[in-house]
Amino acid sequence: MNLVRLFSGADGESHFEQVPLAFTERGGALTPLRAARGIQFRLRPGTYRSAFHAADAPHYVLYLEGGLEIEVGDGSTHQLRAGDALLVEDLTGRGHRSRALDGRPVLAAFIAVA
């Protein structure tokens, strides 16, 4: 699984980093349980594009179908596709913008972090 963290830097811009998942062996490979406030599913059309924006609260995004390209202020991009996960923590500054990949709809689960 690909887990990417999107966070606000001291420079007022958003940045990406790869986050290794720490698995323990207890009846299978598990990560520590993290509390959540709720889950919301979002379906975006294949023409989806957003303007730059910061997130309003920390959340995970689990991509279920399609894919999204996310761009930050310095022009860096990251593509996320079905099976990938994103931890969104860019709550200040200019934020990020995104667009659907390949003209396909994007189905994702947004999980609000407690």
Residue pairs with C-beta under 8 A, 6 or more apart in sequence:
1 21
1 83
1 84
1 85
2 18
2 80
2 83
2 84
2 85
3 18
3 19
3 20
3 21
3 84
3 85
3 86
3 87
4 16
4 17
4 18
4 19
4 78
4 80
4 84
4 85
4 86
4 87
5 16
5 17
5 18
5 19
5 86
5 87
5 89
6 14
6 15
6 16
6 55
6 70
6 72
6 86
6 87
6 88
6 89
6 90
6 96
7 14
7 15
7 17
7 89
7 90
8 14
8 15
8 54
8 89
8 90
8 91
8 92
8 93
8 95
9 15
9 93
11 93
12 92
12 93
12 94
13 72
13 73
13 74
13 93
13 94
14 54
14 72
14 73
14 90
14 93
14 94
14 95
14 96
15 72
15 76
15 90
16 70
16 72
16 76
16 78
19 87
21 31
22 31
22 32
23 29
23 30
23 31
24 30
24 31
24 32
34 113
34 114
35 113
35 114
36 111
36 112
36 113
36 114
37 112
37 113
37 114
38 111
38 112
39 109
39 110
39 111
39 112
40 109
40 110
40 112
41 107
41 108
41 109
41 110
42 106
42 107
42 108
42 109
42 110
43 105
43 106
43 107
44 66
44 68
44 100
44 105
44 106
44 108
45 100
45 105
46 66
46 100
46 102
46 103
46 104
46 105
46 106
47 100
47 103
48 68
48 98
48 99
48 100
48 106
49 97
49 98
49 99
49 100
50 97
50 98
50 99
51 97
52 73
52 94
52 95
52 96
52 97
53 95
53 96
53 97
54 90
54 91
54 92
54 93
54 94
54 95
54 96
55 88
55 89
55 90
55 91
55 95
56 91
57 91
57 112
57 113
58 87
58 88
58 89
58 91
58 112
58 113
59 87
59 88
59 110
59 111
59 112
59 113
60 85
60 86
60 87
60 88
60 110
60 111
60 113
61 80
61 85
61 86
61 88
61 108
61 109
61 110
61 111
62 84
62 85
62 108
62 109
62 111
63 80
63 81
63 82
63 83
63 84
63 85
63 86
63 106
63 107
63 108
64 82
64 107
64 108
64 109
65 82
65 104
65 105
65 106
65 107
66 81
66 82
66 100
66 101
66 102
66 104
66 105
66 106
66 107
67 79
67 80
67 81
67 82
67 100
67 101
67 102
67 104
67 106
68 79
68 80
68 98
68 99
68 100
68 101
68 106
68 108
69 77
69 78
69 79
69 80
69 98
69 99
69 101
70 77
70 78
70 79
70 80
70 86
70 96
70 97
70 98
71 77
71 96
71 97
71 98
71 99
72 90
72 96
73 93
73 94
79 101
80 86
81 101
90 96
100 106
